Amino acid sequence: METKRSEHGLLRILGLAFGLAVTVGNTIGAGILRTPGDIAGYLPSATLFLGIWIIGGLFPLIAAPSFAELGAMLPRSGGHYVFTRQALGEYPGFVIGWTDWLSNCGSTSAVAIVIGEYFGLLVPAAQGHTTMIALSIVVVLALSQWAGIRVGSRFQQISTFLKALAFMAFVVVCFTAKPAAQVATTNVAMPSGIKLFAAVILSIQAVIFAYDGWAGIIYFSEETTKPDHDIPRSILGGLASIILIYVLLNAALIHILPIGQIAGDKLALGTAAKAIWGAHGDTVIQIIMIVSMMSAINAYLLMMCRIPFAMSRDGLFPKSASRVNAGGTPDVALLVSTVVALAFIATGTFNQVVAVLAFFFALNYVLGLISVFVLRKREPDRQRPYRAWGYPWTTGFALCVYVAFLVGAVASDLRNSVYSLVILGCSYPTFVLFENVKRKQATRA
């Protein structure tokens, strides 16, 4: 039986299992390490601490149906770029595509470095070789994906299953273990009045950022066998799974550790593991996090090469990036993306890249939600296999939340936000260049 291919050569072989795996695998990474300590520092109350993780998960859950509608309606691989270009035009699509691509490349590099650091802690002989380990991980995973989407999909499903299993096992052990003895800690005062309001807002921002990645399947819409069914189920089912894991993990934390000990801890999960296993706790959490982050890197690599692929076929990226090999991988796009990620690792610029492009992380969601309104009005008769429930109220509420998040991100990191705006301004001449090239090619044809 011949495998079905899309118009542009991608294999239509991905199902719900992959959709759930890429959603969970892309989302749960290094962020869960630091975020609990930050939130406990803002809100040193076990009830508020756990409540924030639940409330923070409800916001993306309200936004998710709108993106499920877009993904089922526009089943083209490429992520946020596809929706933005369709609804708002070439230039907004160009900006979102390029920044989303670079952000994924930077995230790949950052997570690879963290894996290198953890591996060095596990294997003393590897200490001092963090950069080389990170480079090797990215190259090995990229080469495995070169063989085709089947290999990348299998690795994603297996690694995500192991990740979820490891975290759930950790939760079970925490709830069955005796809580750690109270240790002397610096008392963190509970804020009140306007300071309490500010602390809640900062905590929600941190949690929303930790949940980022729940729309991972939209990068593979064209390769999904049943996009009208599997895209909504992947987004909503994957997000529900992430909320469950996050809430249980943090409930396990406050069962084992007093909230004052979690506050400000940059590795609260590691502290909890040491309270249970003693000196071996570090080893346990390091292994769990390496497995977790390997799954995230594989997802980043899969996603990031499909952005330039989609842009290339629309004339907004060099034409060669639209080539797809026999295994269904956009190989030139994968090669370029991998080289960029390796360059970020080698030069140590990945943290700056991720910080500067964090502005566009929120912009992706803002423009996506605006796209729902635009397309509903402009294309009311277009087939929508899945329609966002509660529209326009849920979509409008989610839009307000992400606009507020965007404003908060700008206010909390004004310097990098200015850099983001500079990038935005410089992008227009590049866009004009691509448009001119596309126009000349159309004239010759």
Helices and strands as residue ranges (DSSP letters): H 16-27, H 31-42, H 46-73, H 80-88, H 90-122, G 124-126, H 130-146, H 149-176, H 194-210, G 216-223, H 227-256, H 259-262, H 268-277, G 278-280, H 281-304, H 306-313, G 319-322, H 331-347, H 350-378, H 393-412, H 414-444
